[in-house]
Amino acid sequence: MTFHLGLTGSIGMGKSTTAKMFADLGCDVWDADAAVHRLYAQGGGAVAPIRAAFPTAVMDGVVSRDVLKGIISRQPDALKKIEQIVHPLVGQDRANWRKSSDADILVFDIPLLFETGGDAAVDATVVVSVPADLQEQRVLQRATMTRDQFLLIRSKQMPDADKRTRADYVVITDTIDHARQQVQDIVAEIRAKIKNA
């Protein structure tokens, strides 16, 4: 039996660090963001259809996320078009990965897991969470975005409290050790379920 676990959490909550903890315990992790990067890279499956829809968004055979952001801000229907191109390709990437993995626990790291209905395709869900002030502090420490940009991104995501209510497991990432202990407990519980299935 293979157990499918959805991993999600808003920006700055520590999702990537938590995903690595699952990997360190022998789980296979599929990363939705990494899949999009592969699709946008040279030779990636999204390059030709994006070029056909938005010719200026492809430079040197690579999809430019910055150009796409600009297009989305100017054209209200652009995001829907991009999603229609990218979502099926991401789904195919995920399906191919699932077939190639032989781990007992497959972790699907999907930022918008609940927003896109992806939680329906997994056996259980994990949400990573910290208090809002710590979340903001972490994001602004990266120095890659302004507070206004952060607040805009957060406003487009499902509120953390709603995600925690819907999740089967919540990992509080206030410290590395605390997060690691919770991940170990989750993996132990799932492996016990698999053993007794």
N, C-alpha and C positions, 0 to 999 in steps of 0.2 A: 504494500500500500504506500502511495505517495501522498503527502499532505501538502496542500496548496495554501500558503499564508500570504495575505495581502499586507503590505507595510506602507503606511502613509503618515503624513504630518505636515503641518504648514511650514512655510519658510522659516529657517532659523531654529527649528525645534530639535535638530540633531539626528535627522533621518539617515544621512549618509554614514555617520559614525555608528549608528545602531545597526544598519545593514551590514557593515563590516563585522560587527560582533556576531551576527547570525552566521556569516560566512566562516568566521574563525571557529565556530562550533560544528562545521561540516555541512551546513545548509548551502544550497546553491541559490545565488541571488541574481535575479534579472532586474535590470535598472532601466526604467522607461526613458529617462533623460539620456542615458548612454545610447539607447536604441535610436532616438531622434538624431543624436550627433552622428551616428553611423550612417543614417539615411541621408543626412545633409552633407556628408563628406564626399570627396571626389569618388565617383563611381557608385555613390549611394542611390538607393531606389527612389528617393524623393527628388533628386536633382532635375531629371527631365520633366516630370509633371509640374514641378514648381516653376521651372523655366518657361514652360508653355503658358502657365497662368499669369506669372509675374516675371517677365524677362529680366528686369533690372535686379531681381533678388539673387541671381546666380552670377558669381564672379570667379573666374578661373576654375570653373567646374565645381564650385562649392556654393551651397546655399548660405547667404549671409543673414544671420539672425537679426542683426542690426537693421538691415534694409527691410526685412520682413516686419519688424516692429514699427518702422516708419510707415510702411504701407498700411498696416493694421490701424494705426492712429489716424490716417487720412481717409481710409475707405472702410465704412462700417461693415460691409459684407465680406471683407477680405479674410477675416479670421475663420468664418464658416467654410470658405473655399479651401483654405489651408488645412483645416481639420479634416475635410472630406478627402483630401489627398493623403495626409499623413497618418490619420488614425488606422485605416485598413493596413497600411504598411507596417505600422508599429504592432498591430495585432498579429500579422504574419511573422514578424520577427520573434514575438513572444511564443507563438505556437511552435516555430522551428526550434527555439531554445528548449521549450518544455519537452519536446520529443527527444532531444539529444542529452538530456540530463538523467542521471540515474541516482540522484540523491534522494534520501527519504523525505526531506522537507525542502520544498521549493518556495522561495520567498520572492514575491513580486513587489518591487519597490516602485510604487506609482504615486506621484504627488497628488493627483486628482482622482484617487481611487473611488471615493464616494460620489464625487461630483459627476463622474462619467458612468456610474453604475457598475464599475469593475468589481465591486465587493460581491456581486452576485456570482462571480466566476471562481471564487476561492472558498476554502473550507472555514477559514477564520480570518479576522483582521486584527492588526496591531496599529495603534496610533502612538506616535512619539509626541511628548508634550512637555512644556515648561510654562511657568507664569509669563504673562504678556510682557512684563517689563524686562525679563531676562531674554525673551525672544528678540525684542527690539534691540537690546544691547548687543546681542550676538551679531545680528544682521548689520548693524551700523559699524561694528568693529571691523567688518570685512572691507569697508571703505570702497565698495564697488557700487553702492547706490545711496541716494539721499533718503532722508526720513520720509519725504513725500512719496518717493517711488516705492518704498517699503510699505507704507500705509495703503497705497493703491493696490499693490499685489495682495496684501492681506485682505483687503476689502472684497477681492474677487474670489477668495477661497472660502470654503465652508468654515464657519467659526469653530475654533478649537473645541469649545464646550460641546458642540453638536457632534463633532467627530468622536470625542471621548464617549459620548452617550451611545453611539452606534457601534463602537469597537468591542471586540471580544476581549482584547488585552490592551492595557495602556502602559507605556514605558515612560516614566518620568526621567528626563535626561539632565537633571540638575547637576549631577557629578558623573564622571566616567564609571566609577566603581558601582554606584547605585544602578546606573543603566545596565551595566554588564550583569549584575546579579539578577535583575528582572528578566533579561534576555535568557540567561541560563535557566531560570525557573520555567519560562515559557517553553523553551526547547525540551526540557526534561518532561514537562507535562504532555506535550505533543507526542514525544517519542513513547511515552507510557501508553497513550491512546493507540498509537500505531501498533505497538506490541500486543495490545489486548483486542485489536480489531478482528 
